[in-house]
Amino acid sequence: MHVEITDMTLCDAEQKAYVHWQAWRETYTELMGETFIEERTLNHCIRIARQHPQRTIVAKVDGKVIGFANYGPTSEMNIGELFALYVLREYHHQGIGYRLLRAALSNLNHCEQVRLWVLDGNEKATHFYSKCGFQFSGQTKQVNLGNASLEREMILNL
């Protein structure tokens, strides 16, 4: 299987949105609750993809988007943030998430640190990011995501 990692274009927006929508169902239904997840519509994800195409990298197999990463600067000097990284479940454990992460980090190479926020209880994400060198900073923030109410910050020093 050949995986292509490229910057997202507006032509990729609907496929990226589908990955976003489906990955939330695959990842968060147990953590956030089914009702909350069902309220997050595919149309909502399409609007996000079209409104914010910048700083998004997609992974494609045979021209089909199967994963993406979104990243950018923060308001703090020399700190970047990974806002999202999702790969469809059927493509997990094939190194695609790692490749997306590395591509996002290479675009943040001017930063001294990169942060991300992981939902408390999302052990798969915690394990993945820990393997990639991220560590918990001890910072948390309250969120209102259905049954989920806490995110934990992870930091990678570059």
Residue, then its C-alpha position, 0 to 999 in steps of 0.5 A: m500500500h502506497v501512502e501519500i502525505t501532502d498538504m490539504t487542498l480545498c479539493d480534499a476538504e470533503q474527504k478530510a471532513y469524512v475522516h474527521w467525522q468518522a474518526w470521532r465516532e471510532t475514537y470518542t463514542e465511549l468517552m463522550g457518549e453516543t448522544f454527544i457524538e451523534e450531534r456532531t454532523l458530517n456537515h459540521c466537519i465539512r464546514i470546518a474543513r472548508q473554513h480552515p484548510q490551512r496547516t492541514i496535511v492529509a494522508k492518501v491511499d489511492g487518492k482517498v484521504i484516510g487521515f490528517a493532521n492539523y497544526g499551527p503556532t500558538s500565541e506563545m513565542n516558539i511554541g507550536e501546537l498539534f490541534a488534531l491527528y486522526v487516521l481511520r481505524e482500518y489504517h491504524h498500526q501502519g505508521i500513517g499517524y507517525r508519518l502525519l505527525r512527523a510531517a506536521l513537526s517538520n513544518l513546526n521546526h522553528c518552534e522549541q516545543v510542540r504541545l497537544w491536548v489529549l482527552d483524559g481517558n484516551e489511552k490509545a492517543t496517550h500511548f501513541y504520543s508517549k511513544c513519539g516523545f511527548q510527555f505530560s506537562g501537568q497542565t489540564k483544562q476543562v472541556n465540555l464534550g459530552n461525558a468528557s470534561l478534562e484534557r491533559e497537555m502533552i509537550l514535545n521539546l524539539 
